[in-house]
């Protein structure tokens, strides 16, 4: 990645995060009922709870995607806002279920959730079991402690021998493990993956020096860097991916979700959600069903 582009990205991310008003963002946005989208709900589809859209969202505190409001109970963030938008467009009540990343696949296939919104990227492997309707274009980013000597990360060599926080079963883990193979083949020491399941532990590991790098969603990385200045973004991952609503394969609900998203885009409701969380740079102009998934070749 060219240094100029990275600098512009970081400036844009910082400005967006600085404009986020968490207190104002605790107030739910409203969206209109969309008869076109409602008509696409399959006649034989049975919601987990009648008249309710049950949506799995991240249980982790990962702003701006998902976090807890000032009452220490209510879930807010761009993913809960998108979930609320979908439910209102489809004429349904909304039930949010905080879920661990490792649990959403079984929850969808077993019928515990109608939809999962856990910053899930479309991959070819996931498309075998799930249907996707896209709602964001996602980048990954490398973050370090603000005082870290690491200035830039562009590829495998830059992570050789580093301790890298990464989520298990994520695209970033797949990229990191692939880079480790490159490093081994070149006679370099591979990176050491550190698997953590909560944001607080990640912050502690980075600030205490128990980890060198965090590899995760760019939106989260830029937000955190702008919010408190204790971390900084030093590079982007080599891949971009579609982030999508995720449903059980073949049940047909995906087309209603796609129609709801397209209607919300046309009316400006969707843009309002992304704008208040500083994610305008990840907006899509239309929702795609099961687009090509991220590849690692």
Helices and strands as residue ranges (DSSP letters): H 3-18, H 22-25, H 35-38, E 52-58, E 67-68, E 75-76, H 78-89, E 93-99, G 101-103, H 104-109, E 115-117, G 126-128, E 130-145, H 156-159, E 163-165, H 171-185, E 192-194, H 199-208, E 213-217, H 218-228, E 231-248, H 253-267, H 269-276, G 280-282
